[in-house]
């Protein structure tokens, strides 16, 4: 045999062939690499974060979505654009350390009032929460205009109705909230020590003061919530009233 050809002899055990698949073999790697390219194209072309369910519906059957997305995330880890997780979805975003380059061209959003920021924080940490519960926590009345402003930002949504007299509407955050504040999930909200470290909480807080732990899945209704039906949506102005023939 010509040694210059740098030939490689592979020994097989009895009954074993060179067609036996092995973890990480070239064919599997090629299949994964192609799936990563396809996922990259899908997320890049989408104006909204793409869920893993949407990816699974468009990628070849049998693709490990989680593995493909982690690999794609690693590819973009040191680039000017990063692949980030938003809830159960994925999106491309400008790298955090390069955000200043976009500041000149970005449209400056209207700043939220202090009242709106307080209400937003209460909703984020206490969801699902009603307007009355928000007022009880703040100790002051909350105007409808404040809640309307937060709904317009699309950071807050009406979740359902509480199973109590009057069936008050419950509020919670949205994926747009997670996206804007660069949170993978609602439980990534800063805890008490982080807030103190950032100077957002007084060091002389009452000893019994605590910050509630947000729900693991804010999209799921709790046992004391009913979903909003069409009649509720009409009453709340979220659905055009149906026209019936007399």
C-alpha positions as CSV (number, residue, x, y, z in Angstrom):
1,X,0.0,0.0,0.0
2,X,1.2,3.5,-0.9
3,X,1.9,5.3,2.4
4,X,1.9,8.7,0.7
5,X,-1.8,8.2,0.1
6,X,-2.2,8.4,3.9
7,X,-4.8,5.6,3.7
8,X,-6.7,4.7,6.8
9,X,-7.7,1.1,7.7
10,X,-10.8,0.7,9.8
11,X,-11.3,-2.6,11.6
12,X,-14.8,-3.9,12.2
13,X,-16.0,-6.5,14.7
14,X,-17.8,-9.6,13.3
15,X,-21.2,-8.7,12.1
16,X,-20.5,-5.0,12.1
17,X,-20.4,-3.0,8.8
18,X,-19.3,0.5,7.8
19,X,-23.0,1.4,7.4
20,X,-23.6,1.2,11.2
21,X,-24.6,4.7,12.4
22,X,-22.6,6.2,15.2
23,X,-23.3,9.3,17.3
24,X,-21.9,12.3,15.7
25,X,-21.1,10.6,12.4
26,X,-20.7,12.8,9.3
27,X,-24.2,12.1,7.9
28,X,-25.8,13.2,11.2
29,X,-23.6,16.2,11.4
30,X,-24.5,17.2,7.8
31,X,-28.2,16.7,8.6
32,X,-27.9,18.9,11.7
33,X,-25.9,21.6,9.9
34,X,-28.5,21.8,7.2
35,X,-31.3,22.1,9.8
36,X,-29.3,24.9,11.5
37,X,-29.1,26.7,8.1
38,X,-32.8,26.3,7.6
39,X,-33.7,27.5,11.1
40,X,-31.4,30.5,10.6
41,X,-33.3,31.5,7.4
42,X,-36.7,31.1,9.1
43,X,-35.8,33.2,12.1
44,X,-34.0,35.8,10.0
45,X,-37.0,36.3,7.7
46,X,-39.6,36.6,10.5
47,X,-40.6,40.0,11.8
48,X,-41.7,38.3,15.1
49,X,-39.9,35.8,17.3
50,X,-40.4,32.2,16.0
51,X,-41.6,29.6,18.4
52,X,-40.1,26.1,18.5
53,X,-43.5,24.7,17.5
54,X,-43.4,26.8,14.3
55,X,-39.8,25.7,13.7
56,X,-40.8,22.0,14.1
57,X,-43.6,22.4,11.6
58,X,-41.2,23.8,8.9
59,X,-38.0,21.9,9.5
60,X,-37.5,18.2,8.3
61,X,-39.0,15.6,10.5
62,X,-36.8,14.2,13.2
63,X,-34.7,17.3,13.7
64,X,-33.8,18.0,17.3
65,X,-35.0,21.6,17.5
66,X,-33.3,22.4,20.8
67,X,-29.9,21.1,19.7
68,X,-30.2,23.0,16.4
69,X,-31.1,26.3,18.0
70,X,-28.3,26.0,20.7
71,X,-25.8,25.4,17.9
72,X,-27.1,28.4,15.9
73,X,-27.0,30.5,19.1
74,X,-23.4,29.5,19.6
75,X,-22.5,30.5,16.0
76,X,-23.9,34.0,16.6
77,X,-22.6,34.4,20.2
78,X,-19.6,36.6,19.2
79,X,-21.2,38.4,16.3
80,X,-22.8,41.8,16.0
81,X,-26.2,40.1,15.9
82,X,-27.1,37.5,18.5
83,X,-29.7,34.8,18.6
84,X,-31.8,35.2,21.7
85,X,-34.6,33.2,23.3
86,X,-37.8,35.1,24.0
87,X,-40.2,32.9,26.0
88,X,-40.5,29.7,23.9
89,X,-39.5,31.6,20.8
90,X,-36.2,32.7,19.1
91,X,-35.2,36.0,17.4
92,X,-32.2,37.8,16.2
93,X,-31.2,40.9,18.1
94,X,-28.4,43.4,18.0
95,X,-25.6,42.4,20.4
96,X,-26.1,44.2,23.7
97,X,-22.6,45.9,23.6
98,X,-23.4,47.4,20.2
99,X,-26.8,48.8,21.0
100,X,-25.4,52.3,21.1
101,X,-24.8,52.2,17.3
102,X,-28.5,52.0,16.8
103,X,-29.5,54.8,19.2
104,X,-29.2,57.6,16.6
105,X,-31.6,55.9,14.2
106,X,-34.0,54.4,16.7
107,X,-37.4,56.1,17.3
108,X,-37.4,57.3,20.9
109,X,-40.5,55.9,22.6
110,X,-42.6,58.0,24.9
111,X,-41.4,57.6,28.4
112,X,-43.8,56.0,30.8
113,X,-44.9,57.9,33.8
114,X,-43.8,56.9,37.3
115,X,-47.4,55.6,37.9
116,X,-47.2,53.5,34.8
117,X,-43.8,52.0,35.7
118,X,-45.1,51.1,39.2
119,X,-48.2,49.4,37.7
120,X,-46.0,47.6,35.2
121,X,-43.7,46.3,37.9
122,X,-46.7,45.1,40.0
123,X,-48.2,43.3,37.1
124,X,-44.9,41.7,36.2
125,X,-44.2,40.4,39.7
126,X,-47.8,39.7,40.9
127,X,-49.5,38.4,37.7
128,X,-52.3,37.5,37.4
129,X,-53.5,40.7,39.1
130,X,-56.7,42.8,39.0
131,X,-56.9,46.6,39.0
132,X,-58.2,46.5,42.6
133,X,-55.3,44.4,43.7
134,X,-52.9,46.8,42.0
135,X,-54.4,49.7,43.9
136,X,-54.2,47.8,47.1
137,X,-50.5,47.2,46.6
138,X,-49.8,50.8,45.5
139,X,-52.0,52.3,48.1
140,X,-53.5,54.8,45.6
141,X,-56.1,54.7,42.9
142,X,-54.9,53.6,39.4
143,X,-56.5,55.4,36.5
144,X,-57.8,53.6,33.5
145,X,-55.5,55.8,31.4
146,X,-52.5,54.2,33.0
147,X,-53.6,50.7,32.2
148,X,-54.6,51.8,28.7
149,X,-51.1,53.2,28.1
150,X,-49.5,49.9,29.2
151,X,-51.9,47.9,27.0
152,X,-50.9,50.1,24.0
153,X,-47.2,49.3,24.6
154,X,-48.3,45.6,24.2
155,X,-46.2,44.8,27.3
156,X,-49.4,44.1,29.2
157,X,-52.5,42.1,28.3
158,X,-55.8,41.2,29.7
159,X,-55.6,37.5,30.8
160,X,-59.0,36.6,32.0
161,X,-61.6,37.2,34.7
162,X,-61.2,36.5,38.4
163,X,-63.8,34.1,39.8
164,X,-65.0,36.6,42.4
165,X,-68.0,39.0,42.6
166,X,-67.9,41.4,39.7
167,X,-65.6,39.1,37.7
168,X,-62.8,41.7,37.5
169,X,-60.3,41.5,34.6
170,X,-56.8,40.1,35.4
171,X,-53.7,41.5,33.8
172,X,-50.3,39.9,32.9
173,X,-47.3,40.5,30.8
174,X,-46.6,39.5,27.2
175,X,-43.8,38.1,25.1
176,X,-43.2,41.7,23.9
177,X,-42.4,42.6,27.5
178,X,-39.8,39.8,27.7
179,X,-38.4,40.8,24.4
180,X,-38.1,44.5,25.3
181,X,-36.4,43.8,28.6
182,X,-34.2,41.0,27.2
183,X,-35.7,38.3,29.5
184,X,-35.8,34.7,28.4
185,X,-38.7,34.0,30.8
186,X,-40.7,35.9,33.4
187,X,-38.7,34.2,36.2
188,X,-35.6,36.0,35.0
189,X,-36.9,39.2,36.6
190,X,-34.4,40.5,39.1
191,X,-34.8,39.4,42.7
192,X,-34.6,41.5,45.9
193,X,-30.8,41.3,46.2
194,X,-30.3,42.3,42.5
195,X,-32.7,45.2,43.0
196,X,-30.9,46.4,46.1
197,X,-27.6,46.1,44.3
198,X,-28.9,48.3,41.5
199,X,-30.1,50.9,44.0
200,X,-33.7,50.3,43.2
201,X,-34.7,49.3,46.7
202,X,-33.9,51.0,49.9
203,X,-31.5,49.2,52.2
204,X,-33.9,50.0,55.1
205,X,-36.8,47.9,53.8
206,X,-39.1,46.3,56.4
207,X,-37.8,43.0,57.6
208,X,-40.9,41.2,56.4
209,X,-40.8,42.7,52.9
210,X,-40.6,40.2,50.1
211,X,-40.9,40.1,46.3
212,X,-43.3,37.4,45.0
213,X,-41.9,34.8,42.6
214,X,-43.5,35.2,39.2
215,X,-45.4,32.2,37.7
216,X,-43.3,29.6,35.8
217,X,-45.7,29.9,32.9
218,X,-47.6,33.2,32.8
219,X,-49.7,32.1,29.8
220,X,-51.6,29.5,31.9
221,X,-54.7,30.6,33.6
222,X,-54.8,30.0,37.4
223,X,-57.6,28.0,39.1
224,X,-59.4,31.2,40.1
225,X,-59.4,32.6,36.5
226,X,-61.9,32.2,33.7
227,X,-60.8,32.7,30.1
228,X,-62.1,35.8,28.2
229,X,-65.0,34.8,25.9
230,X,-66.4,36.7,22.9
231,X,-68.9,38.5,25.1
232,X,-66.1,39.6,27.5
233,X,-64.0,40.8,24.5
234,X,-67.0,42.8,23.2
235,X,-67.6,44.4,26.6
236,X,-63.9,45.3,26.9
237,X,-63.8,46.8,23.4
238,X,-61.4,44.1,22.1
239,X,-63.9,42.6,19.6
240,X,-66.2,44.3,17.2
241,X,-69.8,43.6,18.3
242,X,-71.6,41.1,16.2
243,X,-74.4,42.4,14.0
244,X,-77.6,40.3,14.1
245,X,-80.5,40.4,11.7
246,X,-83.8,41.4,13.2
